[in-house]
C-alpha cells in the first residue's frame, strides 16, 4: 500500500475546495466544543490531526484560538500541533502558515506552530496535554490495506469477504485513534472530527465518480497504456464508516474516559456541483472535480507516475464535462464531537 498522503507541492491546498466547504458545516459543533472545554492551566495545546497542507484548517484553528482566549480573558500561550504522515508536504503547510492571508498566525501573538510526522493512529502528544483535537477528512484513511480489491478501486465496492477484512481494519483504526486521544486529552478536553461516512442508504456520494475512474483505468489497460498488474494493485485505502461503526467503541465500553456527545451523518454541500447548477459551466465543474480526485486519491493510485496521472486526469475531466450530472453528488460526512470526562 502506498502511504495515503495527499498530492504534494501545494496541489492539495489548491484543489480541496469540496472538503473545505463541507468542513464549514461543522462550525456550530466546533463552537459547542470550544465552549465546553474545561480550560487547563498553562499553555493551551490544539491539534490538527491529518492536517495535510493546512488549507482546510486555517479558519477552524483561528476560531479555536480566538474563542479560547476570549473565554480566558487574556492572550495565554497557544501551540497548534499539525500532524500527518512522514511524507506529507509539510513545506507547503509552513509556507501557508507564514504567507496565506487567512493564516491563523496573522495578527495573533503568543502563538506557536509545530508538526508531528507520524500516523495519528499512534500516540503523538504527552499525556493530558491536549485541550482540543480537530480532524477534517482524514479519519476515513486506513493505516493498512488488509486486501487488494478484486473488482474495483473503491472499498465501497468490495466483495463481502473483502468487506469484512476492510471493516475489521477500519474498526481497529477508529478504536486506536480514540484510545490514543483519550490519553492525550486534558480532563474536559474535546475532539471535533469531520469524516467521510456512509448514509442509511449505503451511499458516500463518491460512487459514480469512482465507477467512472475505474472505467477509464480499464480503458487505459485495453489501450496498453496501463499494465494489467499495476491496475490490479490499485485500491484506494480509504473507507468511510456507517453510524454503527462510529458508535461501536462507545457502545461496547472500550472508552471509559470518553463520551460521544454528537454524531450527525448527512450530505454536505458540494461546492463544485452548486456552482455548476448555477452557471451550467460543465468544463469548470469537470476541472474542479478532477483536481479534487487527483489531489486526494491520485497518490494512492499513481504514486510518482506523473505521466499516467496526467493521462488519466485528461480522460477523467473530458468524461465529466460530457455528462456532469452523472457524478454531481453531495459528499456524505459525519460530524462528531467527543469529550473527555472531568475527574
LOBABA-645737 format. One record per atom (N, C-alpha, C): x, y, z. Coordinates in steps of 0.1 Angstrom, whole numbers, padded with zeros to 4 digits, always signed. Example, Ala and Ser with C-alpha at 12.3 -4.5 7.8 and 13.67 -1.06 7.14 Angstrom:
// LOBABA-645737
+0132-0057+0078
+0123-0045+0078
+0132-0033+0078
+0128-0022+0071
+0137-0011+0071
+0129+0000+0079
//
This chain:
// LOBABA-645737
+0008-0012+0000
+0000+0000+0000
+0009+0012+0000
+0006+0022-0009
+0013+0034-0009
+0008+0043+0003
+0017+0050+0009
+0013+0059+0020
+0003+0069+0016
-0009+0069+0022
-0020+0077+0017
-0018+0092+0021
-0008+0098+0015
-0007+0113+0016
-0014+0120+0004
-0017+0132+0006
-0023+0140-0005
-0013+0145-0015
-0018+0148-0027
-0009+0153-0037
-0001+0165-0032
+0012+0165-0034
+0021+0175-0028
+0023+0188-0036
+0033+0195-0032
+0037+0208-0039
+0025+0218-0038
+0018+0217-0028
+0006+0227-0026
-0006+0223-0034
-0005+0212-0042
-0016+0209-0051
-0029+0206-0043
-0028+0199-0032
-0040+0196-0024
-0046+0209-0018
-0038+0218-0014
-0044+0231-0009
-0052+0238-0020
-0047+0237-0032
-0053+0244-0044
-0066+0237-0049
-0067+0224-0045
-0078+0216-0051
-0086+0208-0040
-0088+0215-0029
-0096+0208-0018
-0108+0217-0014
-0113+0224-0023
-0125+0233-0020
-0137+0224-0015
-0139+0213-0021
-0150+0204-0017
-0149+0201-0002
-0137+0196+0002
-0135+0193+0016
-0137+0205+0025
-0131+0216+0021
-0132+0228+0029
-0147+0233+0031
-0154+0233+0020
-0168+0237+0022
-0176+0228+0030
-0174+0215+0029
-0181+0205+0038
-0177+0207+0052
-0164+0210+0055
-0160+0211+0069
-0166+0223+0075
-0170+0233+0067
-0177+0245+0073
-0190+0242+0080
-0196+0230+0076
-0209+0226+0082
-0207+0223+0096
-0195+0220+0101
-0192+0217+0115
-0190+0229+0124
-0192+0241+0119
-0189+0253+0127
-0196+0253+0140
-0209+0250+0140
-0217+0250+0152
-0212+0240+0162
-0209+0228+0158
-0204+0218+0166
-0190+0222+0172
-0181+0228+0164
-0169+0232+0169
-0170+0243+0180
-0180+0252+0178
-0182+0263+0188
-0187+0256+0201
-0196+0247+0200
-0201+0240+0212
-0189+0233+0219
-0180+0227+0212
-0168+0221+0218
-0160+0231+0225
-0157+0243+0219
-0149+0253+0224
-0155+0259+0237
-0168+0259+0238
-0174+0265+0250
-0175+0254+0261
-0173+0242+0257
-0175+0231+0267
-0161+0227+0273
-0150+0231+0267
-0137+0227+0272
-0135+0232+0286
-0130+0223+0295
-0126+0227+0308
-0111+0232+0306
-0110+0245+0307
-0097+0251+0303
-0086+0248+0313
-0075+0242+0309
-0064+0238+0318
-0056+0250+0321
-0047+0249+0331
-0037+0259+0334
-0025+0258+0324
-0018+0269+0322
-0006+0268+0314
-0009+0269+0299
+0000+0265+0291
-0002+0266+0276
-0013+0257+0271
-0021+0263+0262
-0032+0256+0256
-0027+0249+0243
-0029+0236+0242
-0025+0228+0231
-0037+0224+0222
-0036+0227+0210
-0046+0223+0200
-0039+0214+0189
-0046+0204+0185
-0040+0195+0175
-0049+0195+0162
-0043+0195+0151
-0050+0193+0138
-0045+0180+0132
-0053+0170+0135
-0050+0156+0131
-0052+0153+0116
-0042+0150+0109
-0043+0148+0094
-0044+0161+0087
-0035+0170+0090
-0035+0184+0086
-0033+0185+0071
-0026+0176+0064
-0022+0177+0051
-0014+0191+0049
-0018+0199+0040
-0010+0211+0037
-0017+0223+0044
-0027+0221+0052
-0032+0231+0061
-0043+0240+0057
-0047+0240+0044
-0057+0249+0039
-0070+0248+0046
-0075+0236+0048
-0088+0234+0053
-0089+0234+0069
-0078+0239+0075
-0078+0240+0090
-0076+0255+0094
-0073+0264+0085
-0069+0277+0089
-0081+0284+0097
-0093+0284+0091
-0104+0291+0098
-0108+0284+0111
-0107+0271+0112
-0111+0264+0124
-0101+0267+0135
-0088+0267+0131
-0078+0270+0141
-0079+0284+0146
-0081+0293+0137
-0083+0307+0141
-0095+0309+0151
-0106+0302+0147
-0118+0303+0156
-0115+0297+0170
-0108+0286+0170
-0105+0280+0183
-0096+0289+0191
-0086+0294+0186
-0076+0303+0193
-0084+0315+0199
-0092+0321+0190
-0099+0333+0195
-0109+0330+0205
-0116+0320+0204
-0127+0317+0213
-0121+0312+0227
-0110+0304+0227
-0104+0300+0239
-0098+0312+0247
-0092+0321+0239
-0086+0333+0246
-0097+0342+0250
-0108+0343+0243
-0120+0351+0248
-0125+0346+0261
-0126+0333+0262
-0131+0327+0275
-0121+0330+0286
-0108+0329+0283
-0098+0332+0293
-0097+0347+0297
-0100+0355+0288
-0099+0369+0290
-0085+0374+0290
-0076+0366+0284
-0062+0370+0283
-0055+0362+0272
-0045+0367+0265
-0038+0360+0254
-0028+0350+0259
-0033+0339+0265
-0024+0329+0270
-0017+0322+0258
-0005+0316+0261
+0002+0309+0250
-0006+0298+0245
-0006+0296+0231
-0013+0285+0224
-0003+0279+0215
-0003+0266+0215
+0005+0259+0205
-0004+0250+0196
-0003+0251+0183
-0011+0243+0174
-0001+0232+0168
-0005+0219+0170
+0003+0208+0165
-0004+0203+0153
+0003+0203+0142
-0002+0198+0129
+0004+0184+0127
-0005+0174+0126
+0000+0160+0125
-0004+0154+0111
+0006+0147+0105
+0002+0139+0093
+0014+0129+0091
+0013+0121+0081
+0022+0111+0078
+0036+0117+0074
+0047+0109+0076
+0060+0115+0073
+0062+0121+0060
+0056+0116+0049
+0058+0121+0036
+0048+0132+0032
+0041+0137+0042
+0032+0148+0039
+0040+0160+0035
+0034+0169+0027
+0041+0181+0022
+0040+0192+0033
+0048+0190+0043
+0049+0199+0054
+0054+0213+0050
+0062+0213+0039
+0068+0226+0034
+0056+0235+0030
+0047+0230+0022
+0035+0238+0018
+0027+0243+0031
+0026+0234+0041
+0019+0238+0053
+0026+0250+0059
+0039+0250+0061
+0045+0261+0068
+0046+0273+0060
+0047+0272+0047
+0046+0284+0038
+0033+0290+0040
+0022+0282+0040
+0009+0288+0041
+0007+0295+0055
+0012+0289+0065
+0012+0295+0079
+0018+0309+0079
+0029+0310+0071
+0036+0323+0071
+0031+0333+0061
+0025+0328+0050
+0022+0337+0039
+0007+0339+0036
-0001+0329+0039
-0015+0330+0035
-0022+0341+0042
-0031+0348+0035
-0039+0359+0041
-0048+0354+0052
-0052+0342+0051
-0061+0337+0062
-0054+0328+0072
-0041+0328+0072
-0034+0321+0082
-0038+0325+0096
-0040+0315+0105
-0043+0318+0119
-0032+0325+0126
-0020+0325+0121
-0009+0332+0127
-0010+0347+0126
-0017+0352+0116
-0018+0366+0113
-0025+0374+0124
-0018+0384+0130
-0024+0393+0139
-0026+0386+0153
-0020+0375+0156
-0021+0368+0169
-0008+0366+0175
-0006+0370+0187
+0007+0369+0194
+0006+0357+0204
+0018+0354+0209
+0020+0342+0218
+0014+0329+0213
+0017+0328+0200
+0011+0316+0192
+0022+0309+0186
+0022+0295+0187
+0033+0287+0182
+0027+0276+0174
+0034+0272+0163
+0030+0261+0154
+0041+0251+0153
+0037+0238+0153
+0047+0227+0151
+0040+0216+0144
+0048+0206+0140
+0043+0195+0132
+0049+0182+0138
+0041+0171+0136
+0045+0158+0140
+0043+0149+0128
+0053+0142+0123
+0052+0134+0111
+0051+0119+0115
+0039+0116+0120
+0036+0102+0124
+0021+0100+0122
+0017+0087+0121
+0003+0084+0120
-0004+0088+0132
-0016+0093+0130
-0025+0097+0141
-0032+0084+0148
-0029+0073+0142
-0034+0060+0149
-0024+0056+0160
-0013+0064+0162
-0004+0062+0173
-0005+0073+0183
+0002+0072+0195
+0003+0083+0204
+0012+0094+0198
+0008+0106+0199
+0016+0117+0193
+0019+0128+0203
+0012+0129+0214
+0014+0140+0223
+0015+0135+0237
+0021+0144+0246
+0022+0140+0260
+0008+0137+0267
+0008+0129+0277
-0005+0126+0284
-0011+0139+0289
-0024+0140+0288
-0032+0151+0293
-0026+0165+0290
-0022+0166+0277
-0017+0179+0273
-0026+0186+0263
-0036+0179+0257
-0044+0184+0246
-0058+0188+0250
-0061+0201+0248
-0074+0206+0252
-0084+0205+0240
-0080+0206+0228
-0088+0204+0216
-0082+0197+0205
-0088+0187+0200
-0084+0180+0188
-0094+0182+0177
-0088+0185+0165
-0096+0188+0153
-0091+0178+0142
-0100+0173+0134
-0096+0165+0122
-0107+0166+0112
-0102+0169+0099
-0111+0171+0088
-0107+0162+0076
-0116+0153+0072
-0114+0145+0060
-0101+0137+0061
-0098+0131+0072
-0086+0123+0073
-0089+0109+0079
-0098+0108+0088
-0100+0095+0095
-0107+0084+0087
-0110+0087+0075
-0115+0075+0067
-0103+0068+0060
-0091+0074+0061
-0079+0067+0055
-0075+0057+0065
-0072+0045+0059
-0068+0033+0068
-0053+0033+0070
-0049+0028+0081
-0035+0027+0084
-0028+0015+0077
-0036+0006+0072
-0030-0005+0064
-0042-0010+0055
-0038-0017+0044
-0048-0022+0035
-0047-0037+0036
-0058-0043+0043
-0057-0058+0045
-0059-0066+0033
-0066-0061+0022
-0068-0068+0010
-0067-0058-0002
-0064-0063-0013
-0065-0056-0026
-0078-0060-0032
-0086-0050-0036
-0099-0054-0042
-0097-0061-0055
-0106-0071-0057
-0105-0079-0069
-0113-0073-0081
-0123-0064-0078
-0131-0059-0089
-0133-0044-0090
-0126-0037-0081
-0128-0022-0081
-0116-0016-0074
-0116-0002-0075
-0106+0005-0068
-0111+0012-0055
-0124+0011-0053
-0130+0019-0042
-0136+0009-0032
-0132+0009-0019
-0137-0001-0009
-0152-0003-0008
-0159+0007-0012
-0174+0005-0011
-0179-0005-0020
-0171-0009-0030
-0175-0019-0040
-0168-0033-0037
-0163-0035-0025
-0156-0047-0021
-0166-0059-0022
-0160-0071-0024
-0168-0083-0022
-0172-0085-0007
-0182-0093-0004
-0185-0095+0010
-0173-0099+0019
-0165-0108+0013
-0153-0113+0021
-0143-0102+0022
-0140-0094+0012
-0131-0083+0013
-0137-0072+0022
-0150-0070+0022
-0156-0060+0031
-0154-0063+0045
-0154-0076+0049
-0152-0080+0063
-0138-0076+0067
-0128-0079+0059
-0114-0075+0062
-0112-0060+0063
-0119-0053+0054
-0118-0038+0055
-0124-0032+0067
-0136-0038+0070
-0143-0033+0082
-0135-0036+0095
-0129-0047+0095
-0121-0050+0107
-0109-0040+0109
-0103-0037+0098
-0092-0027+0098
-0097-0014+0102
-0108-0009+0096
-0114+0004+0099
-0118+0005+0114
-0123-0006+0119
-0127-0006+0133
-0115-0005+0143
-0104-0012+0139
-0092-0011+0147
-0086+0003+0147
-0086+0009+0135
-0081+0022+0133
-0088+0032+0142
-0101+0032+0141
-0110+0041+0148
-0108+0039+0163
-0107+0027+0168
-0105+0024+0182
-0091+0029+0187
-0081+0027+0178
-0068+0032+0182
-0067+0047+0182
-0073+0053+0173
-0073+0068+0173
-0079+0073+0186
-0091+0068+0189
-0098+0073+0201
-0090+0070+0214
-0085+0058+0215
-0078+0054+0227
-0065+0063+0229
-0058+0066+0219
-0047+0074+0220
-0050+0089+0223
-0061+0093+0217
-0066+0107+0221
-0071+0107+0235
-0076+0096+0240
-0081+0096+0254
-0069+0098+0264
-0058+0093+0260
-0046+0095+0268
-0041+0109+0267
-0042+0115+0256
-0036+0129+0253
-0045+0140+0258
-0058+0138+0258
-0067+0149+0262
-0066+0153+0276
-0067+0166+0279
-0069+0170+0293
-0082+0166+0298
-0085+0165+0311
-0098+0163+0316
-0107+0174+0311
-0118+0171+0305
-0127+0181+0300
-0123+0186+0286
-0113+0179+0280
-0109+0183+0266
-0120+0177+0256
-0118+0182+0244
-0128+0179+0233
-0122+0175+0220
-0128+0166+0213
-0125+0163+0199
-0136+0167+0190
-0133+0173+0178
-0143+0175+0168
-0137+0169+0155
-0145+0161+0148
-0140+0154+0136
-0150+0154+0125
-0146+0157+0113
-0154+0156+0101
-0148+0145+0093
-0156+0135+0090
-0151+0122+0084
-0160+0118+0073
-0154+0112+0063
-0162+0106+0052
-0171+0095+0058
-0184+0094+0054
-0193+0085+0061
-0202+0078+0050
-0210+0069+0055
-0220+0062+0047
-0234+0065+0053
-0243+0069+0044
-0256+0072+0049
-0265+0060+0051
-0277+0061+0055
-0286+0050+0057
-0289+0042+0045
-0287+0048+0033
-0290+0041+0020
-0277+0034+0016
-0266+0036+0023
-0254+0029+0019
-0245+0037+0010
-0247+0050+0008
-0240+0058-0001
-0230+0068+0006
-0220+0071-0002
-0210+0081+0003
-0210+0094-0005
-0216+0093-0017
-0216+0104-0026
-0205+0103-0037
-0196+0094-0035
-0184+0092-0044
-0186+0081-0054
-0196+0073-0052
-0197+0060-0060
-0197+0063-0075
-0205+0073-0081
-0204+0075-0095
-0190+0079-0100
-0184+0088-0092
-0170+0092-0096
-0160+0081-0096
-0161+0072-0086
-0152+0060-0085
-0155+0050-0097
-0167+0049-0100
-0171+0040-0111
-0165+0045-0125
-0166+0058-0126
-0160+0065-0138
-0145+0063-0138
-0138+0065-0127
-0124+0063-0126
-0120+0049-0130
-0127+0039-0125
-0125+0025-0128
-0126+0022-0143
-0136+0028-0149
-0138+0025-0164
-0127+0031-0172
-0122+0043-0168
-0111+0050-0175
-0099+0041-0174
-0096+0037-0162
-0084+0028-0159
-0085+0016-0168
-0096+0010-0168
-0098-0003-0177
-0095+0001-0191
-0100+0012-0196
-0097+0016-0210
-0082+0018-0212
-0075+0024-0203
-0061+0026-0204
-0054+0012-0204
-0059+0002-0197
-0053-0011-0198
-0055-0017-0212
-0067-0016-0217
-0070-0021-0230
-0062-0015-0241
-0058-0002-0239
-0050+0005-0249
-0035+0003-0247
-0032-0005-0237
-0017-0008-0235
-0010+0004-0228
-0017+0013-0222
-0011+0025-0215
-0010+0023-0200
-0016+0012-0195
-0015+0008-0181
-0013-0007-0180
-0003-0011-0173
+0000-0025-0171
-0012-0032-0163
-0016-0043-0168
-0027-0050-0160
-0023-0053-0146
-0011-0056-0143
-0007-0059-0129
-0008-0046-0121
-0004-0035-0127
-0005-0022-0120
-0019-0019-0117
-0028-0021-0126
-0042-0018-0124
-0048-0028-0113
-0044-0040-0114
-0049-0050-0104
-0045-0046-0090
-0034-0039-0088
-0029-0035-0075
-0035-0022-0070
-0044-0016-0078
-0049-0003-0074
-0061-0004-0065
-0060-0001-0052
-0071+0000-0043
-0069+0013-0034
-0078+0021-0034
-0077+0034-0026
-0079+0030-0011
-0070+0032-0002
-0071+0028+0012
-0079+0037+0020
-0091+0040+0016
-0100+0050+0023
-0113+0043+0024
-0118+0042+0037
-0131+0035+0039
-0140+0043+0048
-0150+0050+0042
-0160+0057+0051
-0167+0047+0059
-0173+0052+0070
-0179+0043+0080
-0194+0047+0081
-0203+0037+0085
-0217+0039+0088
-0218+0043+0103
-0229+0047+0107
-0232+0052+0121
-0228+0041+0131
-0232+0029+0129
-0229+0018+0139
-0214+0016+0141
-0206+0019+0131
-0191+0017+0133
-0186+0029+0141
-0191+0041+0139
-0187+0052+0147
-0190+0050+0162
-0202+0045+0165
-0206+0044+0179
-0201+0031+0186
-0197+0021+0178
-0193+0008+0184
-0184+0009+0196
-0172+0016+0196
-0163+0016+0207
-0170+0022+0220
-0179+0032+0218
-0186+0037+0229
-0196+0028+0235
-0204+0022+0226
-0214+0012+0230
-0209+0000+0237
-0197-0004+0233
-0190-0016+0239
-0182-0013+0251
-0182-0001+0256
-0175+0003+0268
-0160+0003+0267
-0154+0005+0255
-0140+0004+0253
-0133+0017+0256
-0141+0028+0258
-0135+0041+0260
-0142+0047+0272
-0138+0042+0284
-0145+0047+0296
-0143+0062+0300
-0132+0068+0295
-0130+0082+0297
-0136+0091+0287
-0141+0086+0276
-0146+0094+0265
-0161+0093+0264
-0168+0104+0260
-0182+0103+0258
-0185+0109+0244
-0193+0101+0236
-0198+0106+0223
-0209+0116+0225
-0206+0129+0223
-0215+0140+0226
-0225+0142+0214
-0219+0142+0202
-0227+0144+0190
-0222+0136+0178
-0231+0131+0170
-0228+0124+0158
-0239+0127+0148
-0236+0134+0137
-0245+0138+0127
-0239+0133+0113
-0247+0124+0107
-0243+0119+0093
-0253+0125+0083
-0247+0133+0074
-0256+0140+0064
-0249+0143+0052
-0256+0146+0041
-0249+0151+0029
-0245+0165+0031
-0233+0169+0027
-0228+0183+0029
-0226+0189+0015
-0226+0202+0014
-0226+0209+0001
-0214+0206-0007
-0217+0202-0019
-0206+0200-0030
-0205+0214-0037
-0194+0221-0033
-0193+0235-0039
-0193+0235-0054
-0186+0225-0060
-0185+0225-0074
-0198+0222-0081
-0206+0213-0075
-0219+0210-0080
-0228+0222-0079
-0228+0229-0068
-0237+0240-0067
-0234+0251-0077
-0221+0253-0079
-0217+0263-0089
-0221+0259-0103
-0219+0247-0106
-0223+0242-0120
-0238+0243-0122
-0246+0241-0111
-0260+0242-0113
-0265+0256-0115
-0257+0266-0111
-0260+0280-0113
-0254+0285-0127
-0242+0280-0131
-0236+0286-0143
-0237+0277-0155
-0240+0264-0153
-0240+0254-0164
-0227+0253-0171
-0216+0256-0164
-0202+0256-0169
-0197+0242-0167
-0199+0233-0176
-0195+0219-0174
-0180+0217-0174
-0173+0225-0181
-0158+0224-0182
-0152+0228-0168
-0157+0239-0163
-0152+0243-0149
-0155+0232-0139
-0167+0227-0139
-0171+0216-0130
-0162+0204-0131
-0159+0200-0144
-0150+0189-0146
-0136+0192-0141
-0131+0204-0143
-0118+0208-0138
-0117+0207-0123
-0127+0212-0116
-0127+0211-0101
-0128+0197-0096
-0137+0189-0102
-0138+0175-0097
-0126+0167-0100
-0120+0170-0111
-0107+0162-0115
-0096+0167-0105
-0095+0179-0102
-0085+0184-0092
-0087+0178-0079
-0100+0177-0074
-0103+0171-0062
-0099+0156-0062
-0102+0149-0073
-0099+0135-0073
-0084+0132-0073
-0077+0140-0081
-0062+0138-0082
-0055+0142-0068
-0060+0153-0063
-0054+0158-0050
-0055+0147-0039
-0067+0141-0038
-0070+0132-0027
-0066+0118-0030
-0068+0113-0042
-0067+0099-0045
-0056+0096-0055
-0051+0106-0062
-0040+0104-0071
-0028+0097-0066
-0022+0101-0054
-0010+0094-0049
-0012+0080-0046
-0024+0076-0041
-0027+0062-0038
-0028+0053-0051
-0032+0059-0062
-0034+0052-0074
-0021+0052-0083
-0015+0064-0084
-0004+0065-0094
+0009+0067-0088
+0010+0069-0075
+0024+0071-0069
+0031+0083-0076
+0043+0080-0080
+0051+0091-0087
+0050+0091-0102
+0041+0083-0108
+0040+0082-0122
+0032+0094-0127
+0038+0105-0129
+0031+0117-0133
+0025+0116-0147
+0032+0109-0156
+0026+0108-0169
+0013+0100-0169
+0012+0089-0162
+0000+0082-0161
-0011+0090-0154
-0007+0097-0143
-0017+0105-0136
-0023+0116-0145
-0014+0122-0153
-0019+0133-0162
-0028+0128-0173
-0024+0116-0179
-0032+0110-0189
-0046+0106-0183
-0046+0100-0172
-0059+0097-0165
-0067+0110-0163
-0061+0120-0158
-0068+0132-0154
-0074+0139-0167
-0067+0138-0178
-0073+0144-0190
-0085+0136-0195
-0085+0123-0194
-0096+0115-0198
-0108+0117-0188
-0105+0117-0175
-0114+0119-0164
-0122+0132-0166
-0115+0143-0168
-0121+0156-0170
-0130+0157-0182
-0125+0151-0193
-0133+0151-0206
-0146+0143-0204
-0145+0132-0197
-0157+0124-0195
-0167+0131-0186
-0163+0138-0176
-0172+0145-0167
-0178+0157-0174
-0170+0164-0182
-0175+0176-0190
-0187+0172-0199
-0186+0159-0204
-0196+0155-0213
-0209+0151-0206
-0208+0147-0193
-0220+0143-0186
-0218+0146-0171
-0218+0159-0168
-0216+0163-0154
-0226+0158-0144
-0238+0156-0148
-0249+0152-0138
-0246+0138-0133
-0238+0130-0141
-0235+0116-0137
-0227+0115-0124
-0219+0125-0121
-0210+0124-0109
-0214+0135-0099
-0223+0144-0102
-0226+0155-0093
-0235+0150-0081
-0228+0149-0070
-0234+0144-0057
-0228+0152-0045
-0236+0154-0035
-0231+0159-0023
-0222+0149-0016
-0213+0153-0008
-0204+0144+0000
-0211+0140+0013
-0212+0128+0016
-0218+0123+0029
-0207+0124+0039
-0209+0131+0050
-0199+0132+0061
-0205+0130+0074
-0197+0126+0083
-0200+0125+0098
-0194+0136+0105
-0201+0144+0113
-0196+0154+0122
-0197+0149+0136
-0186+0148+0143
-0185+0140+0156
-0179+0149+0166
-0185+0149+0178
-0179+0156+0189
-0178+0146+0201
-0166+0146+0207
-0163+0136+0217
-0157+0144+0229
-0160+0141+0241
-0155+0148+0253
-0148+0138+0262
-0138+0143+0269
-0132+0135+0280
-0137+0139+0293
-0140+0129+0302
-0146+0132+0314
-0137+0140+0323
-0143+0148+0332
-0136+0156+0342
-0136+0148+0355
-0124+0147+0361
-0123+0139+0373
-0130+0147+0385
//
